[in-house]
């Protein structure tokens, strides 16, 4: 992500418990596994958009990195098309 100007080095996974009682305008599961297994989040709109799961990629480190970059770019493009490129950050 840093290679495209996004520093996520201080981010970490969070428990769903951290968000209990929080209302979301949009909830966007981004993989099929999440759609099948994630708990319900209250939100005005729930948009599912399936992307390949980079943790399942096989190959050389370079091939895996290439696949991961491709998925990252697809997610970026979808966000820009769907939300006009406006992304707010409040779950850090």
KOLNU-648040 format. One line per 2 residues: number of its first residue (from 0); their letters; for each residue x, z, y of N, C-alpha, C. Coordinates in nm, 3 decimals, always signed. Layout:
REM residues N
NUM = A = X:Z:Y:X:Z:Y:X:Z:Y | ...
This chain:
REM residues 92
0 = XX = +0.083:+0.000:-0.120:+0.000:+0.000:+0.000:+0.087:+0.000:+0.126 | +0.199:+0.069:+0.118:+0.286:+0.075:+0.235:+0.333:-0.064:+0.278
2 = XX = +0.348:-0.154:+0.180:+0.393:-0.289:+0.214:+0.291:-0.366:+0.297 | +0.165:-0.318:+0.302:+0.065:-0.381:+0.388:+0.028:-0.288:+0.504
4 = XX = +0.113:-0.188:+0.530:+0.094:-0.103:+0.647:+0.003:+0.016:+0.629 | -0.026:+0.054:+0.505:-0.113:+0.169:+0.480:-0.034:+0.275:+0.404
6 = XX = -0.009:+0.386:+0.469:+0.067:+0.495:+0.408:-0.029:+0.591:+0.338 | -0.026:+0.590:+0.206:-0.112:+0.679:+0.128:-0.031:+0.788:+0.057
8 = XX = +0.091:+0.807:+0.101:+0.180:+0.902:+0.033:+0.130:+1.046:+0.039 | +0.046:+1.079:+0.136:-0.004:+1.216:+0.145:-0.142:+1.231:+0.080
10 = XX = -0.196:+1.124:+0.024:-0.327:+1.130:-0.041:-0.313:+1.187:-0.182 | -0.420:+1.246:-0.230:-0.422:+1.295:-0.367:-0.565:+1.288:-0.418
12 = XX = -0.579:+1.289:-0.550:-0.713:+1.289:-0.609:-0.782:+1.419:-0.574 | -0.914:+1.409:-0.561:-0.992:+1.528:-0.527:-1.104:+1.544:-0.628
14 = XX = -1.141:+1.666:-0.652:-1.254:+1.696:-0.739:-1.383:+1.660:-0.668 | -1.480:+1.618:-0.745:-1.611:+1.590:-0.688:-1.671:+1.713:-0.622
16 = XX = -1.631:+1.829:-0.668:-1.683:+1.954:-0.611:-1.654:+1.964:-0.462 | -1.544:+1.904:-0.418:-1.510:+1.907:-0.275:-1.618:+1.840:-0.190
18 = XX = -1.695:+1.749:-0.250:-1.792:+1.671:-0.174:-1.936:+1.711:-0.200 | -1.959:+1.814:-0.281:-2.096:+1.860:-0.307:-2.163:+1.895:-0.174
20 = XX = -2.283:+1.845:-0.155:-2.357:+1.873:-0.033:-2.325:+1.778:+0.082 | -2.228:+1.689:+0.063:-2.192:+1.593:+0.166:-2.279:+1.469:+0.151
22 = XX = -2.333:+1.421:+0.262:-2.411:+1.297:+0.261:-2.319:+1.182:+0.301 | -2.329:+1.071:+0.230:-2.249:+0.953:+0.259:-2.341:+0.840:+0.303
24 = XX = -2.298:+0.763:+0.402:-2.371:+0.643:+0.441:-2.363:+0.538:+0.330 | -2.244:+0.522:+0.274:-2.221:+0.427:+0.166:-2.142:+0.496:+0.056
26 = XX = -2.176:+0.463:-0.067:-2.098:+0.502:-0.184:-2.062:+0.371:-0.253 | -1.932:+0.351:-0.278:-1.887:+0.226:-0.335:-1.797:+0.251:-0.456
28 = XX = -1.855:+0.257:-0.576:-1.771:+0.260:-0.696:-1.702:+0.124:-0.707 | -1.573:+0.121:-0.738:-1.500:-0.005:-0.738:-1.451:-0.049:-0.875
30 = XX = -1.495:+0.016:-0.979:-1.463:-0.034:-1.113:-1.581:-0.008:-1.205 | -1.589:-0.084:-1.311:-1.702:-0.072:-1.402:-1.705:+0.065:-1.467
32 = XX = -1.589:+0.120:-1.499:-1.584:+0.254:-1.559:-1.647:+0.357:-1.465 | -1.618:+0.346:-1.336:-1.675:+0.440:-1.239:-1.826:+0.426:-1.233
34 = XX = -1.875:+0.303:-1.239:-2.020:+0.281:-1.234:-2.089:+0.349:-1.352 | -2.023:+0.347:-1.467:-2.081:+0.403:-1.588:-2.067:+0.555:-1.597
36 = XX = -1.961:+0.610:-1.540:-1.931:+0.751:-1.564:-1.938:+0.842:-1.443 | -1.941:+0.787:-1.324:-1.939:+0.872:-1.205:-2.074:+0.940:-1.185
38 = XX = -2.070:+1.062:-1.136:-2.195:+1.132:-1.107:-2.263:+1.069:-0.985 | -2.384:+1.107:-0.963:-2.461:+1.057:-0.850:-2.409:+1.116:-0.720
40 = XX = -2.390:+1.030:-0.620:-2.357:+1.073:-0.484:-2.476:+1.037:-0.397 | -2.526:+1.129:-0.317:-2.634:+1.091:-0.227:-2.579:+1.004:-0.114
42 = XX = -2.647:+0.894:-0.090:-2.605:+0.805:+0.018:-2.717:+0.710:+0.052 | -2.709:+0.655:+0.171:-2.810:+0.559:+0.214:-2.802:+0.431:+0.132
44 = XX = -2.680:+0.390:+0.097:-2.661:+0.269:+0.018:-2.554:+0.294:-0.087 | -2.583:+0.253:-0.208:-2.483:+0.258:-0.315:-2.455:+0.114:-0.353
46 = XX = -2.333:+0.072:-0.325:-2.291:-0.065:-0.351:-2.187:-0.063:-0.461 | -2.216:-0.124:-0.573:-2.114:-0.131:-0.677:-2.042:-0.263:-0.665
48 = XX = -1.911:-0.256:-0.668:-1.828:-0.376:-0.667:-1.719:-0.357:-0.771 | -1.726:-0.429:-0.878:-1.629:-0.413:-0.986:-1.499:-0.487:-0.958
50 = XX = -1.390:-0.417:-0.977:-1.257:-0.475:-0.969:-1.183:-0.437:-1.097 | -1.084:-0.514:-1.133:-1.002:-0.481:-1.248:-0.932:-0.347:-1.224
52 = XX = -0.911:-0.272:-1.331:-0.845:-0.142:-1.323:-0.695:-0.159:-1.341 | -0.615:-0.139:-1.237:-0.470:-0.157:-1.250:-0.405:-0.070:-1.358
54 = XX = -0.465:+0.043:-1.392:-0.404:+0.127:-1.495:-0.412:+0.062:-1.634 | -0.492:-0.042:-1.647:-0.505:-0.111:-1.776:-0.414:-0.234:-1.786
56 = XX = -0.343:-0.268:-1.681:-0.260:-0.387:-1.682:-0.143:-0.370:-1.777 | -0.109:-0.479:-1.845:+0.005:-0.483:-1.937:+0.103:-0.588:-1.888
58 = XX = +0.229:-0.573:-1.929:+0.331:-0.671:-1.896:+0.455:-0.603:-1.844 | +0.542:-0.682:-1.787:+0.664:-0.628:-1.728:+0.627:-0.554:-1.599
60 = XX = +0.715:-0.467:-1.551:+0.685:-0.400:-1.424:+0.652:-0.499:-1.312 | +0.722:-0.610:-1.306:+0.694:-0.711:-1.203:+0.558:-0.775:-1.219
62 = XX = +0.518:-0.802:-1.344:+0.386:-0.860:-1.369:+0.276:-0.761:-1.332 | +0.294:-0.635:-1.370:+0.195:-0.532:-1.338:+0.182:-0.517:-1.187
64 = XX = +0.295:-0.517:-1.117:+0.292:-0.506:-0.972:+0.218:-0.625:-0.911 | +0.241:-0.744:-0.963:+0.172:-0.862:-0.913:+0.022:-0.853:-0.932
66 = XX = -0.021:-0.807:-1.050:-0.164:-0.790:-1.075:-0.224:-0.684:-0.983 | -0.149:-0.575:-0.963:-0.197:-0.467:-0.877:-0.212:-0.516:-0.733
68 = XX = -0.117:-0.592:-0.686:-0.125:-0.648:-0.551:-0.247:-0.739:-0.537 | -0.273:-0.819:-0.640:-0.387:-0.910:-0.636:-0.518:-0.832:-0.624
70 = XX = -0.532:-0.723:-0.701:-0.653:-0.641:-0.694:-0.663:-0.574:-0.557 | -0.551:-0.520:-0.508:-0.550:-0.459:-0.375:-0.600:-0.557:-0.270
72 = XX = -0.553:-0.679:-0.277:-0.594:-0.780:-0.179:-0.740:-0.817:-0.194 | -0.790:-0.822:-0.317:-0.933:-0.850:-0.338:-1.019:-0.738:-0.278
74 = XX = -0.976:-0.613:-0.296:-1.050:-0.500:-0.239:-1.049:-0.509:-0.087 | -0.933:-0.535:-0.029:-0.923:-0.549:+0.117:-1.015:-0.659:+0.169
76 = XX = -1.011:-0.774:+0.102:-1.094:-0.887:+0.146:-1.243:-0.853:+0.135 | -1.282:-0.785:+0.027:-1.422:-0.748:+0.009:-1.467:-0.649:+0.117
78 = XX = -1.382:-0.553:+0.150:-1.415:-0.457:+0.256:-1.435:-0.530:+0.388 | -1.344:-0.621:+0.419:-1.356:-0.694:+0.545:-1.482:-0.779:+0.549
80 = XX = -1.515:-0.845:+0.437:-1.635:-0.928:+0.432:-1.762:-0.843:+0.439 | -1.762:-0.730:+0.371:-1.883:-0.647:+0.359:-1.906:-0.559:+0.480
82 = XX = -1.800:-0.502:+0.534:-1.813:-0.406:+0.643:-1.751:-0.455:+0.773 | -1.713:-0.579:+0.780:-1.656:-0.631:+0.902:-1.518:-0.575:+0.933
84 = XX = -1.449:-0.527:+0.831:-1.315:-0.473:+0.850:-1.311:-0.334:+0.907 | -1.426:-0.274:+0.933:-1.429:-0.141:+0.991:-1.435:-0.039:+0.878
86 = XX = -1.329:+0.039:+0.865:-1.325:+0.144:+0.764:-1.289:+0.273:+0.833 | -1.371:+0.376:+0.815:-1.339:+0.505:+0.873:-1.287:+0.597:+0.766
88 = XX = -1.205:+0.690:+0.806:-1.142:+0.781:+0.711:-1.189:+0.923:+0.741 | -1.261:+0.982:+0.646:-1.302:+1.122:+0.665:-1.294:+1.200:+0.534
90 = XX = -1.234:+1.141:+0.432:-1.227:+1.211:+0.303:-1.084:+1.241:+0.264 | -0.995:+1.240:+0.359:-0.855:+1.265:+0.331:-0.828:+1.407:+0.294
